[in-house]
Amino acid sequence: MSAPSSAQRKACWGARDQFWKCLDDSSDDVDLCDKFRKVFEANCPSQWVKYFNKRRDFLKFKEKIQTDGFEPSQQTSE
């Protein structure tokens, strides 16, 4: 696989941003954002799609920890 050109990277990032915005606006209702997901997957290399999906999950988790605080599970508190 050759490295994506500048235009290809911009298209990928734009598609990712639209997909993530749709997910944020629709409370993670993936069915409403399916067309954006398909464009995102079509414009980005599959490795990037996996990375960006994991990155979104991490950022949402980090945001939750920062706003709600850390609550240890019962196993770790015993």
Backbone as ProteinMPNN parsed JSONL, in Angstrom:
{"seq_chain_A": "MSAPSSAQRKACWGARDQFWKCLDDSSDDVDLCDKFRKVFEANCPSQWVKYFNKRRDFLKFKEKIQTDGFEPSQQTSE", "coords_chain_A": {"N_chain_A": [[0.845, -1.178, 0.0], [0.633, 2.126, -0.932], [1.52, 5.338, 0.37], [-1.088, 7.551, 1.273], [-2.062, 10.376, -0.706], [-1.928, 13.963, -0.22], [-4.444, 15.042, -0.84], [-6.02, 12.743, -0.655], [-5.74, 12.136, 2.059], [-6.961, 14.386, 3.205], [-9.581, 14.015, 2.277], [-10.205, 11.649, 3.598], [-9.995, 12.417, 6.321], [-11.972, 14.397, 6.37], [-14.27, 12.886, 5.812], [-14.228, 11.233, 8.055], [-14.605, 13.156, 10.081], [-17.208, 14.079, 9.468], [-18.673, 11.732, 9.881], [-18.171, 11.256, 12.64], [-19.332, 13.592, 13.667], [-21.995, 13.184, 13.018], [-22.496, 10.918, 14.625], [-22.153, 12.094, 17.146], [-24.215, 13.99, 17.131], [-26.46, 12.398, 16.919], [-26.609, 10.826, 19.156], [-25.014, 8.461, 19.141], [-26.472, 6.715, 17.485], [-26.062, 4.503, 15.279], [-27.377, 3.624, 12.971], [-28.595, 5.866, 11.801], [-26.403, 7.166, 10.84], [-25.274, 5.656, 8.893], [-24.762, 6.11, 6.127], [-22.744, 8.027, 6.246], [-20.782, 6.545, 7.524], [-20.189, 4.651, 5.566], [-19.076, 6.273, 3.551], [-16.862, 7.226, 4.945], [-15.453, 4.802, 5.384], [-14.957, 4.154, 2.729], [-13.261, 6.17, 1.894], [-10.987, 6.022, 3.444], [-8.004, 4.213, 4.338], [-8.223, 0.8, 5.489], [-6.803, 0.224, 7.834], [-6.585, 2.744, 8.962], [-9.251, 3.314, 9.463], [-9.83, 1.456, 11.502], [-8.051, 2.422, 13.465], [-9.027, 5.084, 13.847], [-11.617, 4.526, 14.793], [-11.052, 3.222, 17.228], [-9.733, 5.32, 18.441], [-11.797, 7.217, 18.716], [-13.454, 5.875, 20.552], [-11.708, 5.831, 22.749], [-11.389, 8.602, 23.229], [-14.011, 9.313, 23.941], [-14.298, 7.781, 26.261], [-12.287, 8.938, 27.84], [-13.296, 11.54, 28.077], [-15.615, 11.001, 29.551], [-14.518, 10.05, 31.951], [-13.214, 12.363, 32.803], [-15.346, 14.109, 33.236], [-17.213, 12.725, 34.863], [-15.663, 11.498, 36.735], [-13.487, 9.008, 38.207], [-14.549, 5.774, 38.93], [-13.842, 3.117, 40.787], [-14.046, -0.409, 40.118], [-15.917, -2.955, 41.892], [-14.303, -5.143, 42.374], [-11.664, -4.133, 42.361], [-11.755, -2.456, 44.54], [-11.914, -4.011, 46.758]], "CA_chain_A": [[0.0, 0.0, 0.0], [1.389, 3.371, -0.962], [1.026, 6.363, 1.289], [-2.124, 8.4, 0.665], [-1.658, 11.735, -1.063], [-2.503, 15.015, 0.619], [-5.88, 15.127, -1.145], [-6.662, 11.542, -0.116], [-5.785, 12.291, 3.52], [-7.993, 15.391, 3.515], [-10.882, 13.384, 2.034], [-10.402, 10.681, 4.689], [-10.255, 13.148, 7.566], [-13.27, 15.052, 6.233], [-15.303, 11.849, 5.958], [-14.206, 10.849, 9.471], [-15.206, 14.231, 10.873], [-18.652, 14.068, 9.229], [-19.211, 10.545, 10.545], [-18.138, 11.493, 14.084], [-20.315, 14.635, 13.989], [-23.295, 12.516, 12.965], [-22.617, 10.097, 15.831], [-22.319, 12.99, 18.289], [-25.525, 14.632, 17.039], [-27.559, 11.425, 16.993], [-26.42, 10.014, 20.362], [-24.424, 7.172, 18.763], [-27.397, 5.863, 16.739], [-25.262, 4.195, 14.092], [-28.243, 3.449, 11.806], [-28.797, 7.162, 11.168], [-25.13, 7.627, 10.294], [-24.713, 4.595, 8.053], [-24.223, 6.648, 4.873], [-21.469, 8.679, 6.562], [-19.832, 5.47, 7.815], [-19.78, 4.057, 4.286], [-18.18, 7.227, 2.898], [-15.649, 7.189, 5.76], [-14.734, 3.56, 5.088], [-14.545, 4.165, 1.326], [-12.217, 7.174, 1.687], [-9.831, 5.81, 4.323], [-7.463, 2.847, 4.392], [-8.88, 0.034, 6.555], [-6.045, 0.388, 9.082], [-6.936, 4.057, 9.508], [-10.618, 3.204, 9.99], [-9.709, 0.78, 12.798], [-7.403, 3.345, 14.396], [-9.929, 6.193, 14.167], [-12.711, 4.015, 15.621], [-10.508, 3.034, 18.579], [-9.431, 6.658, 18.953], [-13.066, 7.825, 19.135], [-13.855, 5.205, 21.793], [-10.826, 6.308, 23.811], [-11.701, 9.998, 23.541], [-15.29, 9.328, 24.658], [-14.02, 7.257, 27.593], [-11.507, 9.961, 28.538], [-14.234, 12.627, 28.385], [-16.492, 10.523, 30.621], [-13.715, 10.008, 33.181], [-12.946, 13.732, 33.223], [-16.566, 14.771, 33.71], [-17.882, 11.963, 35.917], [-14.696, 10.999, 37.709], [-13.165, 7.585, 38.157], [-15.226, 4.931, 39.915], [-13.243, 1.785, 40.705], [-14.996, -1.519, 40.188], [-15.961, -3.565, 43.216], [-13.166, -6.049, 42.497], [-10.442, -3.407, 42.727], [-11.904, -1.764, 45.822], [-11.912, -4.98, 47.854]], "C_chain_A": [[0.888, 1.238, 0.0], [0.745, 4.385, -0.022], [-0.016, 7.227, 0.575], [-1.583, 9.802, 0.367], [-2.329, 12.729, -0.117], [-4.015, 15.118, 0.402], [-6.63, 13.926, -0.574], [-6.77, 11.619, 1.408], [-6.877, 13.273, 3.926], [-9.391, 14.809, 3.322], [-11.214, 12.411, 3.157], [-10.778, 11.406, 5.975], [-11.602, 13.866, 7.528], [-14.414, 14.073, 6.42], [-15.39, 11.382, 7.406], [-14.915, 11.887, 10.321], [-16.717, 14.281, 10.694], [-19.31, 12.892, 9.935], [-19.266, 10.759, 12.056], [-19.154, 12.544, 14.494], [-21.716, 14.036, 13.988], [-23.516, 11.673, 14.214], [-22.848, 10.961, 17.067], [-23.718, 13.604, 18.308], [-26.68, 13.664, 17.24], [-27.411, 10.467, 18.171], [-25.978, 8.587, 20.039], [-25.415, 6.199, 18.13], [-26.771, 5.594, 15.375], [-26.131, 4.065, 12.839], [-28.462, 4.767, 11.069], [-27.55, 7.643, 10.43], [-24.502, 6.631, 9.331], [-24.113, 5.127, 6.754], [-22.883, 7.345, 5.108], [-20.39, 7.639, 6.867], [-19.306, 4.859, 6.519], [-18.82, 4.971, 3.534], [-16.827, 7.24, 3.62], [-14.82, 5.957, 5.415], [-14.235, 3.513, 3.646], [-13.358, 5.106, 1.09], [-10.951, 6.944, 2.498], [-9.323, 4.375, 4.204], [-8.049, 2.105, 5.604], [-8.134, 0.146, 7.884], [-6.374, 1.713, 9.751], [-8.326, 4.017, 10.128], [-10.585, 2.55, 11.367], [-9.124, 1.719, 13.836], [-8.361, 4.46, 14.816], [-11.099, 5.73, 15.029], [-12.244, 3.787, 17.059], [-10.224, 4.376, 19.225], [-10.704, 7.342, 19.455], [-13.535, 7.204, 20.451], [-13.013, 5.698, 22.968], [-11.164, 7.734, 24.206], [-13.021, 10.126, 24.293], [-15.097, 8.83, 26.092], [-13.28, 8.303, 28.427], [-12.408, 11.127, 28.963], [-15.146, 12.239, 29.55], [-15.752, 10.506, 31.962], [-13.481, 11.427, 33.708], [-14.186, 14.426, 33.77], [-17.2, 14.051, 34.89], [-16.941, 11.502, 37.018], [-14.527, 9.499, 37.585], [-13.903, 6.861, 39.273], [-14.638, 3.531, 39.809], [-14.331, 0.7, 40.776], [-14.944, -2.135, 41.574], [-14.782, -4.509, 43.411], [-11.923, -5.304, 42.939], [-10.542, -2.72, 44.069], [-11.864, -2.723, 47.015], [-10.527, -5.301, 48.34]], "O_chain_A": [[1.784, 1.374, 0.834], [-0.432, 4.28, 0.323], [0.159, 7.587, -0.589], [-0.752, 10.332, 1.105], [-3.191, 12.363, 0.682], [-4.773, 15.264, 1.36], [-7.743, 14.069, -0.069], [-7.78, 11.211, 1.98], [-7.627, 13.027, 4.871], [-10.289, 15.082, 4.118], [-12.355, 12.348, 3.617], [-11.756, 11.054, 6.635], [-12.297, 13.936, 8.542], [-15.401, 14.373, 7.092], [-16.482, 11.161, 7.929], [-15.728, 11.546, 11.179], [-17.442, 14.503, 11.664], [-20.383, 13.037, 10.522], [-20.286, 10.478, 12.685], [-19.779, 12.42, 15.547], [-22.529, 14.346, 14.858], [-24.598, 11.704, 14.8], [-23.645, 10.605, 17.936], [-24.334, 13.726, 19.367], [-27.758, 14.063, 17.682], [-28.028, 9.403, 18.178], [-26.505, 7.624, 20.596], [-25.228, 4.986, 18.223], [-26.94, 6.374, 14.437], [-25.661, 4.369, 11.743], [-28.511, 4.784, 9.839], [-27.646, 8.441, 9.498], [-23.325, 6.752, 8.991], [-23.064, 4.649, 6.321], [-21.987, 7.264, 4.268], [-19.225, 7.825, 6.514], [-18.112, 4.585, 6.397], [-17.852, 4.495, 2.94], [-15.777, 7.263, 2.979], [-13.616, 6.062, 5.18], [-13.204, 2.9, 3.368], [-12.546, 4.872, 0.195], [-9.941, 7.606, 2.261], [-10.099, 3.442, 3.997], [-8.336, 2.723, 6.629], [-8.759, 0.162, 8.944], [-6.434, 1.791, 10.978], [-8.561, 4.607, 11.183], [-11.235, 3.028, 12.298], [-9.629, 1.81, 14.955], [-8.492, 4.75, 16.005], [-11.535, 6.468, 15.913], [-12.959, 4.121, 18.003], [-10.448, 4.553, 20.423], [-10.689, 7.977, 20.509], [-13.962, 7.917, 21.359], [-13.538, 5.953, 24.052], [-11.221, 8.048, 25.395], [-13.14, 10.961, 25.19], [-15.667, 9.39, 27.028], [-13.616, 8.524, 29.591], [-12.29, 11.635, 30.078], [-15.417, 13.056, 30.43], [-16.306, 10.906, 32.986], [-13.543, 11.663, 34.915], [-14.08, 15.248, 34.68], [-17.676, 14.697, 35.824], [-17.384, 11.154, 38.113], [-15.322, 8.815, 36.94], [-13.88, 7.293, 40.426], [-14.907, 2.825, 38.837], [-15.376, 0.876, 41.402], [-14.022, -1.864, 42.343], [-14.306, -4.655, 44.537], [-11.193, -5.786, 43.805], [-9.518, -2.426, 44.685], [-11.788, -2.28, 48.161], [-10.366, -6.102, 49.261]]}, "name": "protein", "num_of_chains": 1, "seq": "MSAPSSAQRKACWGARDQFWKCLDDSSDDVDLCDKFRKVFEANCPSQWVKYFNKRRDFLKFKEKIQTDGFEPSQQTSE"}
